[in-house]
Amino acid sequence: MIGTTLHEIMNNKNLTLQELADLTDIPIDTIKNLYYGKVKDPKVSTILKLSQKLNLTMDYLMGYSDYDQEEQKIILCYRKCGHHGKSMMQIISRFEMKAAEKQRNMLDRHIIPCLIPIGKVTDGIVYNSCNMIEIETGIKNACLAIEVTTNYFAPSYCKGDRILFANRFPENNERAVFTNGYKCYLRKFIDNNGSYVLKCLNGIGRDMMLKRMDEMECVGTCVGVIRT
């Protein structure tokens, strides 16, 4: 591997075997043996001298590198640059790094639809008459949000809050949104020994008694709230 590395270095630096020997203070015969791969296990002192004179790591000379071929080329180009060139490469790399980070952050954003009821809301929400916007949340399993447009549900939820819902059925005493196909209802789910109660919050609306859970469809279970 060291012969391949030396060949690449000499091409990049435009060096002959004799010039490399003179630069590193290593006998020309040793350089030739390394270059042509005649030495399979070179002395550590020789590799150390080469690395110091060429400003390279010993691992790199031996072909052990954490960098792929493209990255190694960039590193070699950087080392060949003068002060101005190195400064320009640093500026450009920082700029490109920030741009890449911004792009990754944009891809990692979790955007979900948020329904905003229109008109006065006292109990159920007529979901097909809602406005819809997109909002961002850090809760990755949230798939839907509903904005509270009244203080009827305070202190649990106040006007302007956005309740986040995951696409799953609620556990006992969890809050969820259920629909009968026309309206959505925010309720606390209670499993009462085989009968089911969708209990209203703060006395707003009415409790719904269900014999079977397929009488209502669960839209989603509350997993968080965005306070405004």
SVG drawing of the C-alpha trace seen along z (x, -y; Angstrom):
<svg xmlns="http://www.w3.org/2000/svg" viewBox="-75 -35 96 43">
<polyline fill="none" stroke="black" stroke-width="0.4" points="0.0,0.0 2.8,-2.4 4.1,-2.1 0.6,-3.2 0.5,-6.1 4.0,-7.3 3.1,-7.1 0.1,-9.3 2.0,-11.8 4.8,-12.1 2.4,-12.7 0.6,-15.4 3.9,-17.1 5.6,-16.4 8.5,-14.7 11.0,-12.1 12.3,-9.3 15.6,-11.1 13.9,-14.3 11.8,-12.4 14.9,-10.8 16.6,-14.2 13.5,-15.8 13.1,-13.1 16.8,-12.3 16.1,-8.6 18.5,-6.6 17.4,-6.3 17.5,-2.5 15.1,-2.5 12.8,-4.9 12.9,-2.6 12.2,0.5 9.2,-1.2 7.9,-2.6 8.1,0.7 6.6,2.7 9.7,4.7 9.5,4.0 6.3,5.5 7.1,4.5 9.0,1.1 10.7,-0.1 8.8,-2.4 11.7,-4.9 11.4,-5.2 7.7,-5.7 8.0,-8.2 10.6,-10.2 8.5,-10.1 5.4,-11.3 7.3,-14.2 8.9,-15.4 5.7,-15.1 3.4,-16.4 1.3,-13.3 0.1,-10.8 1.8,-7.4 -1.6,-5.7 -2.2,-7.6 1.2,-6.6 0.4,-2.9 -3.0,-3.2 -5.0,-3.2 -7.3,-6.2 -10.7,-7.2 -11.2,-9.2 -12.4,-8.0 -10.6,-8.7 -12.4,-11.9 -11.8,-13.3 -8.1,-12.4 -7.8,-14.4 -9.4,-17.4 -7.0,-17.1 -4.0,-16.9 -5.2,-19.9 -5.6,-21.8 -2.1,-21.0 -0.7,-22.2 -2.5,-25.6 -0.9,-28.7 -2.3,-30.8 -4.8,-32.6 -6.0,-29.3 -6.4,-27.6 -8.3,-30.6 -10.7,-30.5 -11.2,-26.8 -12.0,-27.2 -14.5,-30.0 -16.2,-28.0 -16.3,-24.8 -17.9,-26.6 -20.5,-28.2 -21.3,-24.9 -21.5,-23.2 -24.1,-25.7 -26.1,-25.4 -26.1,-21.5 -27.1,-21.7 -30.0,-24.0 -31.1,-21.6 -30.9,-18.7 -32.9,-20.6 -35.6,-21.4 -35.8,-17.7 -36.1,-16.7 -38.9,-19.1 -42.2,-17.4 -45.1,-19.2 -48.7,-18.2 -52.1,-19.7 -53.9,-21.8 -57.7,-22.3 -59.1,-25.6 -62.8,-25.5 -65.0,-28.3 -67.6,-29.9 -68.7,-29.3 -67.7,-26.0 -69.6,-24.7 -69.3,-20.9 -68.7,-19.1 -66.6,-20.5 -67.9,-20.3 -64.6,-19.3 -65.6,-19.9 -66.1,-23.6 -62.7,-24.1 -59.8,-26.1 -56.5,-24.2 -52.9,-25.3 -49.6,-23.5 -47.7,-23.6 -44.4,-22.2 -44.0,-20.1 -41.2,-18.1 -43.6,-15.3 -42.9,-12.9 -45.9,-10.6 -48.3,-13.5 -50.3,-13.4 -53.0,-16.0 -53.7,-19.2 -56.8,-21.0 -56.7,-24.7 -58.9,-25.6 -60.9,-28.7 -62.8,-29.1 -62.1,-29.2 -64.9,-26.7 -62.3,-24.0 -60.1,-26.1 -58.0,-25.4 -57.3,-22.1 -57.1,-23.9 -57.3,-27.6 -58.1,-29.7 -55.2,-29.5 -53.9,-26.2 -53.2,-23.6 -53.8,-20.1 -51.7,-17.4 -53.1,-13.9 -51.4,-10.6 -53.1,-8.0 -53.9,-5.5 -56.8,-4.4 -56.7,-5.9 -55.9,-4.1 -58.3,-4.4 -58.6,-8.0 -56.8,-9.4 -58.2,-12.3 -59.0,-11.8 -61.1,-13.0 -64.0,-10.9 -66.2,-11.4 -69.7,-10.2 -68.9,-11.1 -70.2,-14.6 -68.7,-16.2 -65.6,-15.7 -65.9,-15.5 -63.0,-16.0 -63.7,-13.5 -62.0,-11.6 -62.2,-7.8 -63.3,-5.7 -63.6,-1.9 -66.2,-1.0 -66.0,2.8 -67.0,3.4 -69.2,0.4 -67.6,-2.8 -68.0,-6.4 -66.8,-9.4 -66.8,-11.9 -67.0,-15.6 -64.4,-18.1 -65.4,-20.7 -69.1,-20.0 -69.1,-21.2 -71.3,-19.0 -72.7,-15.7 -71.2,-12.3 -71.6,-9.7 -72.4,-6.2 -71.4,-3.5 -72.1,0.2 -69.6,1.0 -66.6,-1.0 -67.4,-0.8 -70.3,-3.2 -67.8,-6.1 -64.5,-6.3 -61.4,-7.5 -59.6,-10.3 -56.6,-10.4 -55.4,-10.5 -54.0,-13.6 -50.2,-13.4 -49.4,-17.0 -50.3,-20.7 -48.7,-23.8 -49.3,-26.7 -49.5,-30.2"/>
</svg>
